[in-house]
Amino acid sequence: MPKADLRLAGMLIGYFLADNRLPRRVLRIQQDELEAEVMVLLADEETLTVPCNPQGVADMGMNPGQDLWVIFNSNSPYVGP
């Protein structure tokens, strides 16, 4: 499976079409000073791990249990509240 380039969408959610986004929930966040990974729950206990910028995770106040959007465009999926 190819590695996906995922980013946090933040307040840009209004700029994406309804057919390319899925409402999901944060399961876990692992991070250090250089990188972060946000794990979200998909359907049927499947998960998606999203590599993110730690500053973006902090700026958006992401926490486990938080609802967010997984957004897919032609080049890469994004996640954001």
HTML snippet that shows the backbone in 3Dmol.js (N, CA, C, O; Angstrom):
<script src="https://3Dmol.org/build/3Dmol-min.js"></script>
<div id="view" style="width:600px;height:400px;position:relative"></div>
<script>
const pdb = `
ATOM      1  N   MET A   1       0.845  -1.169   0.000  1.00  0.00           N
ATOM      2  CA  MET A   1       0.000   0.000   0.000  1.00  0.00           C
ATOM      3  C   MET A   1       0.894   1.238   0.000  1.00  0.00           C
ATOM      4  O   MET A   1       1.793   1.334   0.835  1.00  0.00           O
ATOM      5  N   PRO A   2       0.672   2.196  -0.921  1.00  0.00           N
ATOM      6  CA  PRO A   2       1.524   3.381  -0.954  1.00  0.00           C
ATOM      7  C   PRO A   2       1.296   4.277   0.250  1.00  0.00           C
ATOM      8  O   PRO A   2       0.199   4.330   0.807  1.00  0.00           O
ATOM      9  N   LYS A   3       2.340   4.973   0.637  1.00  0.00           N
ATOM     10  CA  LYS A   3       2.234   5.912   1.752  1.00  0.00           C
ATOM     11  C   LYS A   3       1.464   7.149   1.277  1.00  0.00           C
ATOM     12  O   LYS A   3       1.775   7.718   0.231  1.00  0.00           O
ATOM     13  N   ALA A   4       0.468   7.555   2.048  1.00  0.00           N
ATOM     14  CA  ALA A   4      -0.332   8.720   1.689  1.00  0.00           C
ATOM     15  C   ALA A   4       0.268   9.971   2.312  1.00  0.00           C
ATOM     16  O   ALA A   4       0.770   9.937   3.436  1.00  0.00           O
ATOM     17  N   ASP A   5       0.213  11.057   1.585  1.00  0.00           N
ATOM     18  CA  ASP A   5       0.622  12.350   2.116  1.00  0.00           C
ATOM     19  C   ASP A   5      -0.622  13.011   2.673  1.00  0.00           C
ATOM     20  O   ASP A   5      -1.467  13.477   1.909  1.00  0.00           O
ATOM     21  N   LEU A   6      -0.749  13.060   3.988  1.00  0.00           N
ATOM     22  CA  LEU A   6      -1.924  13.615   4.643  1.00  0.00           C
ATOM     23  C   LEU A   6      -1.522  14.850   5.414  1.00  0.00           C
ATOM     24  O   LEU A   6      -0.434  14.910   5.986  1.00  0.00           O
ATOM     25  N   ARG A   7      -2.406  15.838   5.429  1.00  0.00           N
ATOM     26  CA  ARG A   7      -2.139  17.082   6.131  1.00  0.00           C
ATOM     27  C   ARG A   7      -3.374  17.488   6.908  1.00  0.00           C
ATOM     28  O   ARG A   7      -4.469  16.989   6.652  1.00  0.00           O
ATOM     29  N   LEU A   8      -3.200  18.389   7.853  1.00  0.00           N
ATOM     30  CA  LEU A   8      -4.317  18.929   8.609  1.00  0.00           C
ATOM     31  C   LEU A   8      -4.993  20.015   7.792  1.00  0.00           C
ATOM     32  O   LEU A   8      -4.322  20.890   7.245  1.00  0.00           O
ATOM     33  N   ALA A   9      -6.320  19.965   7.705  1.00  0.00           N
ATOM     34  CA  ALA A   9      -7.050  20.937   6.906  1.00  0.00           C
ATOM     35  C   ALA A   9      -7.429  22.171   7.704  1.00  0.00           C
ATOM     36  O   ALA A   9      -7.577  23.245   7.121  1.00  0.00           O
ATOM     37  N   GLY A  10      -7.588  22.061   8.998  1.00  0.00           N
ATOM     38  CA  GLY A  10      -7.939  23.200   9.828  1.00  0.00           C
ATOM     39  C   GLY A  10      -9.208  23.893   9.391  1.00  0.00           C
ATOM     40  O   GLY A  10     -10.220  23.239   9.139  1.00  0.00           O
ATOM     41  N   MET A  11      -9.166  25.197   9.298  1.00  0.00           N
ATOM     42  CA  MET A  11     -10.339  25.992   8.968  1.00  0.00           C
ATOM     43  C   MET A  11     -10.678  25.960   7.486  1.00  0.00           C
ATOM     44  O   MET A  11     -11.639  26.609   7.074  1.00  0.00           O
ATOM     45  N   LEU A  12      -9.934  25.239   6.681  1.00  0.00           N
ATOM     46  CA  LEU A  12     -10.193  25.174   5.244  1.00  0.00           C
ATOM     47  C   LEU A  12     -11.321  24.233   4.880  1.00  0.00           C
ATOM     48  O   LEU A  12     -11.623  24.079   3.697  1.00  0.00           O
ATOM     49  N   ILE A  13     -11.957  23.598   5.851  1.00  0.00           N
ATOM     50  CA  ILE A  13     -12.974  22.578   5.568  1.00  0.00           C
ATOM     51  C   ILE A  13     -14.066  23.096   4.641  1.00  0.00           C
ATOM     52  O   ILE A  13     -14.583  22.320   3.838  1.00  0.00           O
ATOM     53  N   GLY A  14     -14.429  24.333   4.712  1.00  0.00           N
ATOM     54  CA  GLY A  14     -15.469  24.888   3.853  1.00  0.00           C
ATOM     55  C   GLY A  14     -15.105  24.919   2.387  1.00  0.00           C
ATOM     56  O   GLY A  14     -15.983  25.074   1.539  1.00  0.00           O
ATOM     57  N   TYR A  15     -13.825  24.774   2.068  1.00  0.00           N
ATOM     58  CA  TYR A  15     -13.378  24.829   0.688  1.00  0.00           C
ATOM     59  C   TYR A  15     -13.366  23.473  -0.003  1.00  0.00           C
ATOM     60  O   TYR A  15     -12.989  23.384  -1.172  1.00  0.00           O
ATOM     61  N   PHE A  16     -13.766  22.427   0.685  1.00  0.00           N
ATOM     62  CA  PHE A  16     -13.749  21.091   0.118  1.00  0.00           C
ATOM     63  C   PHE A  16     -15.170  20.614  -0.178  1.00  0.00           C
ATOM     64  O   PHE A  16     -16.109  20.974   0.532  1.00  0.00           O
ATOM     65  N   LEU A  17     -15.324  19.814  -1.215  1.00  0.00           N
ATOM     66  CA  LEU A  17     -16.629  19.275  -1.581  1.00  0.00           C
ATOM     67  C   LEU A  17     -17.058  18.186  -0.609  1.00  0.00           C
ATOM     68  O   LEU A  17     -16.226  17.511  -0.003  1.00  0.00           O
ATOM     69  N   ALA A  18     -18.368  18.026  -0.470  1.00  0.00           N
ATOM     70  CA  ALA A  18     -18.903  17.030   0.455  1.00  0.00           C
ATOM     71  C   ALA A  18     -18.544  15.608   0.045  1.00  0.00           C
ATOM     72  O   ALA A  18     -18.440  14.736   0.908  1.00  0.00           O
ATOM     73  N   ASP A  19     -18.353  15.348  -1.240  1.00  0.00           N
ATOM     74  CA  ASP A  19     -18.095  13.978  -1.679  1.00  0.00           C
ATOM     75  C   ASP A  19     -16.641  13.545  -1.519  1.00  0.00           C
ATOM     76  O   ASP A  19     -16.309  12.400  -1.826  1.00  0.00           O
ATOM     77  N   ASN A  20     -15.777  14.422  -1.051  1.00  0.00           N
ATOM     78  CA  ASN A  20     -14.383  14.016  -0.856  1.00  0.00           C
ATOM     79  C   ASN A  20     -13.938  14.144   0.601  1.00  0.00           C
ATOM     80  O   ASN A  20     -12.755  14.334   0.883  1.00  0.00           O
ATOM     81  N   ARG A  21     -14.901  14.038   1.525  1.00  0.00           N
ATOM     82  CA  ARG A  21     -14.548  14.105   2.942  1.00  0.00           C
ATOM     83  C   ARG A  21     -15.391  13.127   3.751  1.00  0.00           C
ATOM     84  O   ARG A  21     -16.540  12.842   3.413  1.00  0.00           O
ATOM     85  N   LEU A  22     -14.799  12.625   4.819  1.00  0.00           N
ATOM     86  CA  LEU A  22     -15.471  11.669   5.691  1.00  0.00           C
ATOM     87  C   LEU A  22     -15.352  12.145   7.135  1.00  0.00           C
ATOM     88  O   LEU A  22     -14.252  12.473   7.580  1.00  0.00           O
ATOM     89  N   PRO A  23     -16.458  12.190   7.877  1.00  0.00           N
ATOM     90  CA  PRO A  23     -16.353  12.533   9.299  1.00  0.00           C
ATOM     91  C   PRO A  23     -15.799  11.330  10.059  1.00  0.00           C
ATOM     92  O   PRO A  23     -16.302  10.216   9.914  1.00  0.00           O
ATOM     93  N   ARG A  24     -14.771  11.554  10.862  1.00  0.00           N
ATOM     94  CA  ARG A  24     -14.151  10.479  11.626  1.00  0.00           C
ATOM     95  C   ARG A  24     -13.720  10.999  12.989  1.00  0.00           C
ATOM     96  O   ARG A  24     -13.940  12.167  13.310  1.00  0.00           O
ATOM     97  N   ARG A  25     -13.099  10.124  13.802  1.00  0.00           N
ATOM     98  CA  ARG A  25     -12.693  10.457  15.165  1.00  0.00           C
ATOM     99  C   ARG A  25     -11.234  10.074  15.390  1.00  0.00           C
ATOM    100  O   ARG A  25     -10.776   9.038  14.909  1.00  0.00           O
ATOM    101  N   VAL A  26     -10.505  10.917  16.125  1.00  0.00           N
ATOM    102  CA  VAL A  26      -9.107  10.657  16.470  1.00  0.00           C
ATOM    103  C   VAL A  26      -9.057   9.547  17.522  1.00  0.00           C
ATOM    104  O   VAL A  26      -9.716   9.630  18.558  1.00  0.00           O
ATOM    105  N   LEU A  27      -8.273   8.519  17.244  1.00  0.00           N
ATOM    106  CA  LEU A  27      -8.063   7.445  18.215  1.00  0.00           C
ATOM    107  C   LEU A  27      -6.824   7.682  19.060  1.00  0.00           C
ATOM    108  O   LEU A  27      -6.837   7.482  20.275  1.00  0.00           O
ATOM    109  N   ARG A  28      -5.740   8.114  18.397  1.00  0.00           N
ATOM    110  CA  ARG A  28      -4.461   8.228  19.094  1.00  0.00           C
ATOM    111  C   ARG A  28      -3.583   9.249  18.377  1.00  0.00           C
ATOM    112  O   ARG A  28      -3.655   9.407  17.159  1.00  0.00           O
ATOM    113  N   ILE A  29      -2.761   9.932  19.151  1.00  0.00           N
ATOM    114  CA  ILE A  29      -1.773  10.852  18.587  1.00  0.00           C
ATOM    115  C   ILE A  29      -0.422  10.496  19.188  1.00  0.00           C
ATOM    116  O   ILE A  29      -0.266  10.454  20.408  1.00  0.00           O
ATOM    117  N   GLN A  30       0.546  10.241  18.326  1.00  0.00           N
ATOM    118  CA  GLN A  30       1.915   9.995  18.762  1.00  0.00           C
ATOM    119  C   GLN A  30       2.766  11.096  18.156  1.00  0.00           C
ATOM    120  O   GLN A  30       2.659  11.376  16.963  1.00  0.00           O
ATOM    121  N   GLN A  31       3.619  11.728  18.972  1.00  0.00           N
ATOM    122  CA  GLN A  31       4.447  12.777  18.411  1.00  0.00           C
ATOM    123  C   GLN A  31       5.719  12.979  19.201  1.00  0.00           C
ATOM    124  O   GLN A  31       5.824  12.622  20.375  1.00  0.00           O
ATOM    125  N   ASP A  32       6.679  13.564  18.513  1.00  0.00           N
ATOM    126  CA  ASP A  32       7.904  14.044  19.148  1.00  0.00           C
ATOM    127  C   ASP A  32       8.133  15.458  18.626  1.00  0.00           C
ATOM    128  O   ASP A  32       7.206  16.074  18.100  1.00  0.00           O
ATOM    129  N   GLU A  33       9.340  15.981  18.759  1.00  0.00           N
ATOM    130  CA  GLU A  33       9.600  17.360  18.339  1.00  0.00           C
ATOM    131  C   GLU A  33       9.542  17.548  16.826  1.00  0.00           C
ATOM    132  O   GLU A  33       9.297  18.657  16.351  1.00  0.00           O
ATOM    133  N   LEU A  34       9.765  16.480  16.070  1.00  0.00           N
ATOM    134  CA  LEU A  34       9.889  16.593  14.622  1.00  0.00           C
ATOM    135  C   LEU A  34       8.672  16.142  13.825  1.00  0.00           C
ATOM    136  O   LEU A  34       8.412  16.671  12.744  1.00  0.00           O
ATOM    137  N   GLU A  35       7.931  15.182  14.337  1.00  0.00           N
ATOM    138  CA  GLU A  35       6.800  14.659  13.576  1.00  0.00           C
ATOM    139  C   GLU A  35       5.704  14.139  14.492  1.00  0.00           C
ATOM    140  O   GLU A  35       5.930  13.831  15.662  1.00  0.00           O
ATOM    141  N   ALA A  36       4.514  14.054  13.924  1.00  0.00           N
ATOM    142  CA  ALA A  36       3.369  13.523  14.657  1.00  0.00           C
ATOM    143  C   ALA A  36       2.614  12.567  13.742  1.00  0.00           C
ATOM    144  O   ALA A  36       2.658  12.694  12.519  1.00  0.00           O
ATOM    145  N   GLU A  37       1.928  11.619  14.344  1.00  0.00           N
ATOM    146  CA  GLU A  37       1.035  10.711  13.623  1.00  0.00           C
ATOM    147  C   GLU A  37      -0.307  10.729  14.323  1.00  0.00           C
ATOM    148  O   GLU A  37      -0.396  10.525  15.534  1.00  0.00           O
ATOM    149  N   VAL A  38      -1.350  10.977  13.547  1.00  0.00           N
ATOM    150  CA  VAL A  38      -2.712  10.985  14.062  1.00  0.00           C
ATOM    151  C   VAL A  38      -3.412   9.755  13.507  1.00  0.00           C
ATOM    152  O   VAL A  38      -3.514   9.594  12.290  1.00  0.00           O
ATOM    153  N   MET A  39      -3.899   8.878  14.395  1.00  0.00           N
ATOM    154  CA  MET A  39      -4.620   7.690  13.976  1.00  0.00           C
ATOM    155  C   MET A  39      -6.114   7.969  14.089  1.00  0.00           C
ATOM    156  O   MET A  39      -6.602   8.387  15.139  1.00  0.00           O
ATOM    157  N   VAL A  40      -6.843   7.731  12.981  1.00  0.00           N
ATOM    158  CA  VAL A  40      -8.289   7.947  12.979  1.00  0.00           C
ATOM    159  C   VAL A  40      -8.996   6.618  12.707  1.00  0.00           C
ATOM    160  O   VAL A  40      -8.464   5.744  12.024  1.00  0.00           O
ATOM    161  N   LEU A  41     -10.181   6.488  13.245  1.00  0.00           N
ATOM    162  CA  LEU A  41     -10.991   5.288  13.056  1.00  0.00           C
ATOM    163  C   LEU A  41     -11.809   5.417  11.786  1.00  0.00           C
ATOM    164  O   LEU A  41     -12.537   6.393  11.602  1.00  0.00           O
ATOM    165  N   LEU A  42     -11.687   4.430  10.911  1.00  0.00           N
ATOM    166  CA  LEU A  42     -12.511   4.374   9.708  1.00  0.00           C
ATOM    167  C   LEU A  42     -13.687   3.448   9.999  1.00  0.00           C
ATOM    168  O   LEU A  42     -14.147   3.387  11.139  1.00  0.00           O
ATOM    169  N   ALA A  43     -14.173   2.742   9.019  1.00  0.00           N
ATOM    170  CA  ALA A  43     -15.289   1.820   9.209  1.00  0.00           C
ATOM    171  C   ALA A  43     -14.788   0.451   9.669  1.00  0.00           C
ATOM    172  O   ALA A  43     -13.662   0.058   9.365  1.00  0.00           O
ATOM    173  N   ASP A  44     -15.626  -0.261  10.395  1.00  0.00           N
ATOM    174  CA  ASP A  44     -15.350  -1.651  10.776  1.00  0.00           C
ATOM    175  C   ASP A  44     -14.004  -1.845  11.466  1.00  0.00           C
ATOM    176  O   ASP A  44     -13.277  -2.786  11.149  1.00  0.00           O
ATOM    177  N   GLU A  45     -13.668  -0.973  12.398  1.00  0.00           N
ATOM    178  CA  GLU A  45     -12.447  -1.076  13.196  1.00  0.00           C
ATOM    179  C   GLU A  45     -11.166  -0.851  12.399  1.00  0.00           C
ATOM    180  O   GLU A  45     -10.076  -1.071  12.926  1.00  0.00           O
ATOM    181  N   GLU A  46     -11.269  -0.420  11.152  1.00  0.00           N
ATOM    182  CA  GLU A  46     -10.071  -0.100  10.381  1.00  0.00           C
ATOM    183  C   GLU A  46      -9.597   1.288  10.770  1.00  0.00           C
ATOM    184  O   GLU A  46     -10.389   2.140  11.173  1.00  0.00           O
ATOM    185  N   THR A  47      -8.291   1.507  10.643  1.00  0.00           N
ATOM    186  CA  THR A  47      -7.725   2.800  11.015  1.00  0.00           C
ATOM    187  C   THR A  47      -6.913   3.379   9.864  1.00  0.00           C
ATOM    188  O   THR A  47      -6.511   2.670   8.942  1.00  0.00           O
ATOM    189  N   LEU A  48      -6.689   4.663   9.944  1.00  0.00           N
ATOM    190  CA  LEU A  48      -5.841   5.381   9.008  1.00  0.00           C
ATOM    191  C   LEU A  48      -4.871   6.196   9.846  1.00  0.00           C
ATOM    192  O   LEU A  48      -5.294   6.954  10.719  1.00  0.00           O
ATOM    193  N   THR A  49      -3.571   6.051   9.592  1.00  0.00           N
ATOM    194  CA  THR A  49      -2.565   6.813  10.315  1.00  0.00           C
ATOM    195  C   THR A  49      -2.085   7.948   9.428  1.00  0.00           C
ATOM    196  O   THR A  49      -1.653   7.737   8.295  1.00  0.00           O
ATOM    197  N   VAL A  50      -2.168   9.150   9.965  1.00  0.00           N
ATOM    198  CA  VAL A  50      -1.893  10.364   9.216  1.00  0.00           C
ATOM    199  C   VAL A  50      -0.618  11.024   9.734  1.00  0.00           C
ATOM    200  O   VAL A  50      -0.594  11.475  10.879  1.00  0.00           O
ATOM    201  N   PRO A  51       0.451  11.096   8.921  1.00  0.00           N
ATOM    202  CA  PRO A  51       1.633  11.838   9.349  1.00  0.00           C
ATOM    203  C   PRO A  51       1.328  13.330   9.307  1.00  0.00           C
ATOM    204  O   PRO A  51       0.795  13.828   8.315  1.00  0.00           O
ATOM    205  N   CYS A  52       1.660  14.042  10.372  1.00  0.00           N
ATOM    206  CA  CYS A  52       1.329  15.464  10.493  1.00  0.00           C
ATOM    207  C   CYS A  52       2.499  16.244  11.074  1.00  0.00           C
ATOM    208  O   CYS A  52       3.458  15.675  11.595  1.00  0.00           O
ATOM    209  N   ASN A  53       2.393  17.535  10.972  1.00  0.00           N
ATOM    210  CA  ASN A  53       3.330  18.446  11.603  1.00  0.00           C
ATOM    211  C   ASN A  53       2.916  18.617  13.062  1.00  0.00           C
ATOM    212  O   ASN A  53       1.753  18.929  13.319  1.00  0.00           O
ATOM    213  N   PRO A  54       3.820  18.424  14.033  1.00  0.00           N
ATOM    214  CA  PRO A  54       3.440  18.564  15.443  1.00  0.00           C
ATOM    215  C   PRO A  54       2.870  19.942  15.783  1.00  0.00           C
ATOM    216  O   PRO A  54       1.978  20.054  16.625  1.00  0.00           O
ATOM    217  N   GLN A  55       3.380  20.986  15.134  1.00  0.00           N
ATOM    218  CA  GLN A  55       2.863  22.324  15.407  1.00  0.00           C
ATOM    219  C   GLN A  55       1.416  22.452  14.932  1.00  0.00           C
ATOM    220  O   GLN A  55       0.605  23.116  15.579  1.00  0.00           O
ATOM    221  N   GLY A  56       1.096  21.823  13.814  1.00  0.00           N
ATOM    222  CA  GLY A  56      -0.282  21.832  13.321  1.00  0.00           C
ATOM    223  C   GLY A  56      -1.226  21.117  14.272  1.00  0.00           C
ATOM    224  O   GLY A  56      -2.343  21.578  14.506  1.00  0.00           O
ATOM    225  N   VAL A  57      -0.781  19.990  14.822  1.00  0.00           N
ATOM    226  CA  VAL A  57      -1.590  19.254  15.808  1.00  0.00           C
ATOM    227  C   VAL A  57      -1.833  20.135  17.029  1.00  0.00           C
ATOM    228  O   VAL A  57      -2.952  20.190  17.540  1.00  0.00           O
ATOM    229  N   ALA A  58      -0.789  20.826  17.503  1.00  0.00           N
ATOM    230  CA  ALA A  58      -0.920  21.702  18.669  1.00  0.00           C
ATOM    231  C   ALA A  58      -1.807  22.906  18.363  1.00  0.00           C
ATOM    232  O   ALA A  58      -2.673  23.258  19.164  1.00  0.00           O
ATOM    233  N   ASP A  59      -1.596  23.536  17.212  1.00  0.00           N
ATOM    234  CA  ASP A  59      -2.378  24.715  16.838  1.00  0.00           C
ATOM    235  C   ASP A  59      -3.871  24.417  16.749  1.00  0.00           C
ATOM    236  O   ASP A  59      -4.700  25.266  17.080  1.00  0.00           O
ATOM    237  N   MET A  60      -4.211  23.212  16.301  1.00  0.00           N
ATOM    238  CA  MET A  60      -5.615  22.833  16.156  1.00  0.00           C
ATOM    239  C   MET A  60      -6.176  22.222  17.435  1.00  0.00           C
ATOM    240  O   MET A  60      -7.372  21.943  17.515  1.00  0.00           O
ATOM    241  N   GLY A  61      -5.324  22.013  18.433  1.00  0.00           N
ATOM    242  CA  GLY A  61      -5.790  21.443  19.692  1.00  0.00           C
ATOM    243  C   GLY A  61      -6.321  20.025  19.544  1.00  0.00           C
ATOM    244  O   GLY A  61      -7.272  19.643  20.226  1.00  0.00           O
ATOM    245  N   MET A  62      -5.710  19.241  18.656  1.00  0.00           N
ATOM    246  CA  MET A  62      -6.178  17.873  18.429  1.00  0.00           C
ATOM    247  C   MET A  62      -5.945  17.007  19.647  1.00  0.00           C
ATOM    248  O   MET A  62      -4.895  17.072  20.285  1.00  0.00           O
ATOM    249  N   ASN A  63      -6.949  16.190  19.963  1.00  0.00           N
ATOM    250  CA  ASN A  63      -6.878  15.263  21.084  1.00  0.00           C
ATOM    251  C   ASN A  63      -7.589  13.966  20.722  1.00  0.00           C
ATOM    252  O   ASN A  63      -8.503  13.981  19.898  1.00  0.00           O
ATOM    253  N   PRO A  64      -7.191  12.842  21.322  1.00  0.00           N
ATOM    254  CA  PRO A  64      -7.936  11.595  21.112  1.00  0.00           C
ATOM    255  C   PRO A  64      -9.398  11.798  21.497  1.00  0.00           C
ATOM    256  O   PRO A  64      -9.717  12.457  22.487  1.00  0.00           O
ATOM    257  N   GLY A  65     -10.276  11.211  20.684  1.00  0.00           N
ATOM    258  CA  GLY A  65     -11.712  11.336  20.901  1.00  0.00           C
ATOM    259  C   GLY A  65     -12.336  12.485  20.134  1.00  0.00           C
ATOM    260  O   GLY A  65     -13.561  12.572  20.042  1.00  0.00           O
ATOM    261  N   GLN A  66     -11.513  13.372  19.580  1.00  0.00           N
ATOM    262  CA  GLN A  66     -12.017  14.524  18.840  1.00  0.00           C
ATOM    263  C   GLN A  66     -12.553  14.100  17.479  1.00  0.00           C
ATOM    264  O   GLN A  66     -11.940  13.283  16.792  1.00  0.00           O
ATOM    265  N   ASP A  67     -13.687  14.651  17.096  1.00  0.00           N
ATOM    266  CA  ASP A  67     -14.222  14.446  15.754  1.00  0.00           C
ATOM    267  C   ASP A  67     -13.463  15.329  14.777  1.00  0.00           C
ATOM    268  O   ASP A  67     -13.094  16.456  15.110  1.00  0.00           O
ATOM    269  N   LEU A  68     -13.227  14.816  13.565  1.00  0.00           N
ATOM    270  CA  LEU A  68     -12.551  15.572  12.526  1.00  0.00           C
ATOM    271  C   LEU A  68     -13.000  15.086  11.164  1.00  0.00           C
ATOM    272  O   LEU A  68     -13.786  14.145  11.054  1.00  0.00           O
ATOM    273  N   TRP A  69     -12.501  15.728  10.137  1.00  0.00           N
ATOM    274  CA  TRP A  69     -12.776  15.319   8.753  1.00  0.00           C
ATOM    275  C   TRP A  69     -11.521  14.719   8.144  1.00  0.00           C
ATOM    276  O   TRP A  69     -10.429  15.259   8.318  1.00  0.00           O
ATOM    277  N   VAL A  70     -11.665  13.610   7.433  1.00  0.00           N
ATOM    278  CA  VAL A  70     -10.607  13.100   6.573  1.00  0.00           C
ATOM    279  C   VAL A  70     -10.997  13.563   5.180  1.00  0.00           C
ATOM    280  O   VAL A  70     -12.067  13.222   4.677  1.00  0.00           O
ATOM    281  N   ILE A  71     -10.115  14.348   4.558  1.00  0.00           N
ATOM    282  CA  ILE A  71     -10.419  14.986   3.285  1.00  0.00           C
ATOM    283  C   ILE A  71      -9.473  14.450   2.222  1.00  0.00           C
ATOM    284  O   ILE A  71      -8.258  14.431   2.418  1.00  0.00           O
ATOM    285  N   PHE A  72     -10.026  14.017   1.103  1.00  0.00           N
ATOM    286  CA  PHE A  72      -9.242  13.463   0.013  1.00  0.00           C
ATOM    287  C   PHE A  72      -9.351  14.398  -1.191  1.00  0.00           C
ATOM    288  O   PHE A  72     -10.453  14.743  -1.617  1.00  0.00           O
ATOM    289  N   ASN A  73      -8.207  14.804  -1.736  1.00  0.00           N
ATOM    290  CA  ASN A  73      -8.247  15.544  -2.991  1.00  0.00           C
ATOM    291  C   ASN A  73      -7.521  14.724  -4.043  1.00  0.00           C
ATOM    292  O   ASN A  73      -7.175  13.570  -3.790  1.00  0.00           O
ATOM    293  N   SER A  74      -7.286  15.286  -5.201  1.00  0.00           N
ATOM    294  CA  SER A  74      -6.698  14.502  -6.277  1.00  0.00           C
ATOM    295  C   SER A  74      -5.260  14.075  -5.989  1.00  0.00           C
ATOM    296  O   SER A  74      -4.784  13.099  -6.567  1.00  0.00           O
ATOM    297  N   ASN A  75      -4.566  14.786  -5.110  1.00  0.00           N
ATOM    298  CA  ASN A  75      -3.172  14.465  -4.827  1.00  0.00           C
ATOM    299  C   ASN A  75      -2.938  13.797  -3.493  1.00  0.00           C
ATOM    300  O   ASN A  75      -2.067  12.933  -3.383  1.00  0.00           O
ATOM    301  N   SER A  76      -3.698  14.177  -2.466  1.00  0.00           N
ATOM    302  CA  SER A  76      -3.438  13.649  -1.134  1.00  0.00           C
ATOM    303  C   SER A  76      -4.623  13.897  -0.222  1.00  0.00           C
ATOM    304  O   SER A  76      -5.352  14.871  -0.410  1.00  0.00           O
ATOM    305  N   PRO A  77      -4.831  13.027   0.770  1.00  0.00           N
ATOM    306  CA  PRO A  77      -5.876  13.264   1.762  1.00  0.00           C
ATOM    307  C   PRO A  77      -5.388  14.194   2.861  1.00  0.00           C
ATOM    308  O   PRO A  77      -4.189  14.282   3.124  1.00  0.00           O
ATOM    309  N   TYR A  78      -6.315  14.882   3.498  1.00  0.00           N
ATOM    310  CA  TYR A  78      -6.042  15.791   4.610  1.00  0.00           C
ATOM    311  C   TYR A  78      -6.925  15.396   5.782  1.00  0.00           C
ATOM    312  O   TYR A  78      -7.916  14.693   5.588  1.00  0.00           O
ATOM    313  N   VAL A  79      -6.593  15.829   6.993  1.00  0.00           N
ATOM    314  CA  VAL A  79      -7.485  15.685   8.135  1.00  0.00           C
ATOM    315  C   VAL A  79      -7.625  17.036   8.815  1.00  0.00           C
ATOM    316  O   VAL A  79      -6.692  17.840   8.814  1.00  0.00           O
ATOM    317  N   GLY A  80      -8.782  17.280   9.388  1.00  0.00           N
ATOM    318  CA  GLY A  80      -8.997  18.532  10.095  1.00  0.00           C
ATOM    319  C   GLY A  80     -10.331  18.524  10.821  1.00  0.00           C
ATOM    320  O   GLY A  80     -11.233  17.773  10.452  1.00  0.00           O
ATOM    321  N   PRO A  81     -10.464  19.353  11.848  1.00  0.00           N
ATOM    322  CA  PRO A  81     -11.712  19.407  12.624  1.00  0.00           C
ATOM    323  C   PRO A  81     -12.807  20.143  11.877  1.00  0.00           C
ATOM    324  O   PRO A  81     -13.919  20.279  12.387  1.00  0.00           O
TER     325      PRO A  81
END
`;
const viewer = $3Dmol.createViewer("view");
viewer.addModel(pdb, "pdb");
viewer.setStyle({}, {cartoon: {color: "spectrum"}});
viewer.zoomTo();
viewer.render();
</script>
